[in-house]
Amino acid sequence: DQTLRCQALEARIALGRLDGLVEAATAEWLTGTSAPDACNPAYDWLRARGALTPDLIERRARLALAAGETRLGRWLARQLPEERAGPLTDWATLIE
């Protein structure tokens, strides 16, 4: 499950086994539901390397809104510039 996958990512970070890690962590990021806390170290690692780009944040926000997860969608939208966040916020309002 996602918790175990994220724990494995955290272990890879701790061991310095970084080959393919950006791709694996990004795959866990791109989910339309709230991720377990076990994923936070991998997400923080991505963020620290600049790998959580506005495009990826917007993609996850769109996945969340498509799944009806307005709270997650709004939280992600707040991390984007207003011109990108506005349509997402409007979409969340329509869903609600």
N, C-alpha and C positions, 0 to 999 in steps of 0.2 A: 504494500500500500504506500501512499505518499509519505507517511511518517518514516517508514523504513528507508525509502529512497532518499529522503532528505537527510536522514542520519548517516547514510552511506556517503552522501556528498560532503557532509561535515567532516567525516573521517578522512576522506580524500584530501580535503583542505588541510587538516591537521598533519597529515603525513606528507604533504607536498606533492601529491599525485595529481597534478594539474592538467595533464594531457586530456583534452576533450571535456574538461570540467565546465567551461563556459557554456558549451552546447547542452550538457546534461542539466545544469542548473537552470538554464533558460527554458528548457522543456518543462521543468517543474513550475517555473514562474507562470508560464502561459496556461493558466487554468481559470475557469470562470467562477470558481468557488473560493472561499477563504481557505487558505492553506494552514496546516497545523503549525504550531510554534516551532516544531522541529525544523521547519524550512527556513526560519529566520536567519540562521548563520550563513546558509548558502545565498540567500537574497542579499544579506549585508555584504558578503564577499563580492557578489556581482556589482552591487552599488559602489563599493570602494574602488572597483576597477573601471568604473564608467560604462559598464556593460548594460545597465538598465537604462537604455536610451528612451527618449520620449516616445519613439515608435513602439517599443516593447510595452511601455506603460499604457499607452493608448490601446494597443492590441488586447492587453489583459482587461482593461476597463470595458472594452466592447464585448469581450467574452463574458464578463461578469453581468453586464446589462442584458445580454442576450439570454442569460440563464436566470434573469429576474433578481439578481443579487445587487440591488440598488445601493445598499450601504457600501459594499466593496467598490462598486463603480464610482460612487461619489468620492470615496477616499482616494482612489487612484487618480481621478480627475483633478483633485487638488494639487497633485504633484506636477501638473502640466501647465504650460503657458495658457493664459485665458482664451486665446483664439482656438486652442485645441480642446480646452476643458469645457467651454460653453456648450457645444453640441452634446457632449456626454452628459452634462448636468441637465440639459433640457430633456434628453432621452430618459434619464432617471426620473425626472418629474412626471413625464408622461406615463411611465410604468406605475408609479405610485398613485 
